[in-house]
Amino acid sequence: MALSICSETEQVIFEEILGARKVVLNRSTKLNVLSYKMLGKISEKLRTYENDPMVKLVVLKANGKVFCVGGDLVSASKFVAYGHWSFGTSYYRKEFCLDYLLATYKKPMVAILDGSVMGGGVGISIHSTFRIVTENTIFAMPETSIGLFPDVGASYFLSRLPGSFGEYIGLTGARLDGAEMVAMGLATHFVPSQNIQSMEKALEEMVASSDATSVTTMSMIINKFAQEVKVKPESVITRLDMINQCFSRKSCEDILYSLEHLAIQVQEKWIHDAIRSMRFASPLCLKIFLRIIKQGRSQNLEQCLDTEYIAISHILRGTVSNDFYEGSRAILIEKDKKPQWVPSKLEEVSDEMVAKCFLKSFTEDDDWFPLQLPLRYDKPKAMTTKL
């Protein structure tokens, strides 16, 4: 019997089980978006679990039909509106430090992604030892449509996907299902949702009955409930050659031109969806993301997070544009879905504008603090495929 440490009204619930701990996102009416308070509580508990010799496994899951659709951007934008722009960077420092803690975590972790996982939800789950998806799972990084860019280390883990698939995911906000996530290495196992509870129980019994547990043993148990799944014939995964052809280009303008040229030759929905998404997104944020993912291929996770944090700070500051606040208004608050980006076209975003978003000087703002990731002794884990 699990012992709930927090009441059901808490935004995150922590459960103690013999040999294991569970972290349960409990903000289902808000699609389990990560509040500042949640980030702090999860970080605190995870540090305690990591140093507890009795804890052999940590399970990350969520209540409701959604795992987590990202960070609490509505609160972040309002937070900034009532104070200094740098107030919003405190949220990102907290979030990025949690992501880094998870990437270097010493204990085995099982993330159960039975529902949508986007943005910040990806950040807290992508480095788990086991990433379990179901027929309900939807993965996406749609930040450019709201005046941001894929962050939480996306320039690291998306740049490690095959070819230019990471560029495709980040620039278009394209959605993947559970089978596609497994195929691309974003998930380790596909377990039908009806088997999730039985899988959890089997893992709990294993860690409770044995003093010595291993990742291999855990994998064997998960495999008993997992299924081999194939992507659909029309899946974008089967179009990697065309994706590489378009998204390997040096500029967003060239990528969009290649897509439009391909659309004339090939009548496929994913191409038109990609064109429509890029034309809807913030031109500045598209260019920022393309720069960081190309840089990210030769950077470690710490460097990627630091680069993303600098760019996020400039976006919150409005160094070049107020697209974040306009995107929050149009998509998340007023929801008219008609953002007025400035600049409004890719051609109007100069290299100099993009370069300004990577300058590290904020000396005139005493309230801004640089990103200081927690001191860790283990290197970040690489994304693993099925064990």
NORKA-V267923 format. One record per residue. RES is the residue in one small letter. PSI is psi in whole degrees, 0 to 359 (none if undefined). Layout:
res & psi
RES & PSI
RES & PSI
//
This chain:
res & psi
m & 125
a & 140
l & 117
s & 121
i & 329
c & 155
s & 165
e & 344
t & 353
e & 149
q & 338
v & 136
i & 140
f & 124
e & 138
e & 127
i & 149
l & 112
g & 353
a & 164
r & 149
k & 135
v & 115
v & 112
l & 131
n & 44
r & 49
s & 328
t & 343
k & 23
l & 27
n & 32
v & 147
l & 111
s & 165
y & 320
k & 318
m & 316
l & 317
g & 317
k & 318
i & 316
s & 315
e & 314
k & 319
l & 323
r & 320
t & 314
y & 321
e & 327
n & 3
d & 112
p & 343
m & 342
v & 118
k & 349
l & 141
v & 130
v & 130
l & 122
k & 187
a & 150
n & 151
g & 186
k & 359
v & 138
f & 296
c & 125
v & 10
g & 198
g & 164
d & 78
l & 331
v & 313
s & 322
a & 317
s & 322
k & 324
f & 315
v & 322
a & 330
y & 2
g & 213
h & 149
w & 328
s & 346
f & 324
g & 334
t & 338
s & 327
y & 314
y & 326
r & 315
k & 316
e & 314
f & 324
c & 322
l & 315
d & 320
y & 322
l & 315
l & 325
a & 339
t & 18
y & 140
k & 333
k & 148
p & 140
m & 141
v & 117
a & 122
i & 106
l & 66
d & 72
g & 186
s & 137
v & 115
m & 155
g & 240
g & 333
g & 326
v & 319
g & 322
i & 355
s & 339
i & 335
h & 5
s & 149
t & 316
f & 129
r & 104
i & 125
v & 163
t & 185
e & 349
n & 353
t & 135
i & 126
f & 137
a & 154
m & 82
p & 22
e & 328
t & 340
s & 351
i & 22
g & 24
l & 197
f & 156
p & 121
d & 227
v & 34
g & 13
a & 328
s & 343
y & 302
f & 332
l & 328
s & 347
r & 358
l & 161
p & 139
g & 230
s & 25
f & 328
g & 320
e & 316
y & 312
i & 315
g & 326
l & 335
t & 344
g & 21
a & 147
r & 142
l & 148
d & 181
g & 316
a & 320
e & 324
m & 318
v & 316
a & 327
m & 1
g & 7
l & 341
a & 157
t & 329
h & 146
f & 117
v & 121
p & 140
s & 329
q & 345
n & 354
i & 312
q & 318
s & 322
m & 315
e & 314
k & 319
a & 320
l & 319
e & 317
e & 324
m & 311
v & 336
a & 333
s & 355
s & 136
d & 328
a & 111
t & 148
s & 161
v & 324
t & 317
t & 318
m & 318
s & 320
m & 320
i & 314
i & 321
n & 333
k & 336
f & 350
a & 161
q & 147
e & 127
v & 147
k & 145
v & 154
k & 149
p & 328
e & 4
s & 145
v & 339
i & 328
t & 1
r & 30
l & 325
d & 316
m & 322
i & 314
n & 321
q & 320
c & 314
f & 2
s & 359
r & 160
k & 335
s & 159
c & 324
e & 317
d & 323
i & 313
l & 319
y & 318
s & 319
l & 316
e & 324
h & 320
l & 324
a & 332
i & 325
q & 324
v & 123
q & 86
e & 142
k & 320
w & 328
i & 313
h & 323
d & 319
a & 317
i & 312
r & 318
s & 316
m & 325
r & 336
f & 330
a & 166
s & 120
p & 319
l & 315
c & 329
l & 315
k & 325
i & 314
f & 318
l & 322
r & 314
i & 328
i & 326
k & 320
q & 324
g & 335
r & 335
s & 13
q & 156
n & 176
l & 320
e & 316
q & 320
c & 314
l & 320
d & 316
t & 315
e & 321
y & 319
i & 313
a & 319
i & 318
s & 318
h & 324
i & 317
l & 325
r & 336
g & 33
t & 317
v & 324
s & 158
n & 32
d & 326
f & 315
y & 325
e & 319
g & 319
s & 319
r & 309
a & 327
i & 322
l & 331
i & 289
e & 333
k & 36
d & 350
k & 34
k & 64
p & 141
q & 89
w & 147
v & 114
p & 157
s & 347
k & 151
l & 320
e & 340
e & 352
v & 106
s & 163
d & 327
e & 321
m & 315
v & 317
a & 325
k & 333
c & 2
f & 7
l & 138
k & 5
s & 114
f & 34
t & 336
e & 355
d & 99
d & 340
d & 353
w & 136
f & 142
p & 161
l & 124
q & 98
l & 150
p & 144
l & 120
r & 152
y & 351
d & 146
k & 151
p & 141
k & 140
a & 151
m & 131
t & 151
t & 186
k & 132
l & none
//
